[in-house]
Amino acid sequence: MYKSDEKPTWCPGCGDFGVLNAVYRALRTQGIEPHEVVCVSGIGCSSRIPYFINAYGFHGIHGRTMPIATGVRLARPDLKTLVFGGDGDAFAIGAGHFVHAMRRNVDLCYVVMDNATYGLTKGQTSPTSGTGFVTLSTPNGNPEQALNPMLLALASGATFVAR
C-alpha cells in the first residue's frame, strides 16, 4: 500500500533502505492511509525517500525542508508530515531552519539520516563528522568538533527527540 512504483537506487548496504522499511512499517502499524501523509525532503541520498512512498511528496532544495514542511503543516494540519534529510542537509545549510522549527515545536516528524558525511558527493565531511575524520577533502583529518544534533534540538526547545 505504501510502496510506490519507484525502486530505491541507494548503494548496496545503505542504511536508508532500513529507514524506508521502518517508515512503511510505522505507517502500516498506525493505520495511516497514504492520502493522509505528506513527505518532504531536501537534497542528498536520504532525500530520495518521498519517491519510494505512495503518499503526497515534495522534494525541495538543499537545507530548506523545514520551512517547506512548516508551511505544509500550517496549510494542511490534517496531514501527517514526515520530513527526511541527511546530516548535511539538516545541520549545515539547513541548521538555522532546524533550530527555528525546533523552537516553534512544529507538529511533524523529522527523520535525519546521519552518516557523518556528505554521501551523495562521495564522502566530504559534514557538521556531524568527528575530529580527525579523514576524507578526500580532509586528507589530514577533520579539524573541527562534531555537532551534536540531539543537544541542538533539545537546546532549541524540541519537546520530543529520539535516536
N, C-alpha and C positions, 0 to 999 in steps of 0.2 A: 504494500500500500504506500510506503514512504519512499521506496527506491524509484528514482527517475530512470528514464531510458538511457541516460548518460552513464558511461563506465568510468570509474575513477582512474586517473592517469598518474598517480604518485609512484615514486620509486618503490621497488620491492622492499618490504620490511619497514616502510614508513609508518610511524605511529598514527598518522592521520586516518589510516584505514580503521584502526581501533576506535578512534573518536567518532567516526562516521557510524560505525556499527552500534556504538553506545547511544548515539542520538536516535537511531532507528528504534532501538530497544526502549529507550526512555519515552519516546512519543507513543509507542505501542502500549507500554505498561500504563501510562497515564490516560490512555484512551483519547488522545488528542487527534482530531481529524486533520488531514493535510490542508484543507481550506481554512483551518484555524491557526496556521503557523506562517510566519514570515522569517526568512533567513537573510541576514545582512552580512556582507563580507567586504574586505578590502583587497589588498594585494599580497601575493605570496602563495606558496603551495597550499597552505591551510585554507586560504580564501576561495578555493575551488569548491568547497563543500556545498554551497547552495545549488550547484549544477547537479549534484547527485541526490538531492532530496526533493521529493514530489511535494512542493509547497510554494508559496509565494517567495520570490527571491529578489535580492538587489545586490549586485556586485559593484561596489563603489571604488573610489580611488584610494591610494595609499594613505593610511592614517586617518581616514575620515569615517570610519564605521560608526563611531559613537554619535556624532551629530546626525547621521542618517537614521540610525536606529532610534534615537531620541525623537526625531520628527515622526517616524513611523508609529512609535508608541503613543505619541500625543494625538496623532491623527486617527489611529485605529487601536484604541485601547482594548478592543475585543480580541486582537490577535496576540498569540504568544510570540514574543520577539526573541529570536535567537541570533546572536552575533558571533561571528567566527573570525579569527585572525591569528597571526603569528606574533612572536615576541618583538620582531622589528616593526611590524605594523602597529601594534598596541603601545609599545613603550619607547619608540623613537619618534617618528613624525607624528604619531597619534597620542603622545604622552599627555599633552595639555587637554585633549578631549577626554582621555581616560580619567584624569583627575577630576574634571568637572562633572562627568557623568556619575562618578562615584559620589561626589559631593551632593549631587541632586538626588541620588539614590533612585535612579530611573528603574522602573519595574521591567527588567529584561534579564536575559541570561547571556553573559559574555564568556565564551569559551576561547581561551588563548592557548594555542599550541606552542609551548615554549621549548624550543630545542637549542637555545643559546647561540643561534646562528641564523644568518640570512640564507636559508637553504635554497631558495629559488635562484640566487646569484652565486650559488656553488660555494658557500661557506665563509662569508665575511662575518666578523664579529658583530653581535647585536648588543643592545643595552644589558642583556642578561648573561653575556659571556663573562666568565670569571677571569680574574687577573692571571696572566700567563697563558691564556688560551691561544694556541697557535693556529693561524690560518694562512692562506696565501697572501692576504692583505696585512697580516700581522705576523710575519715570519719570526720575529723576536718575542712574540707573545703579547697579549693584550695588556697595555699598561694601566688600564682602568679597573676599578672595582665593579662587580656586577650589581645592577639594580635589583632590589628585592620587590617583586610585584605584589606579594601579599601585604607587606608592610605599607607599600604605597597606597594600595586600595583601602586598607584599614585607616591609615592616617588621613585619607581623603574623605572618609565618612561612610564608606560602604557598610551596610548592616549585615550582609551575608557574603562571606568569601570562603571558597573551598579550593582544595588542591587535590 
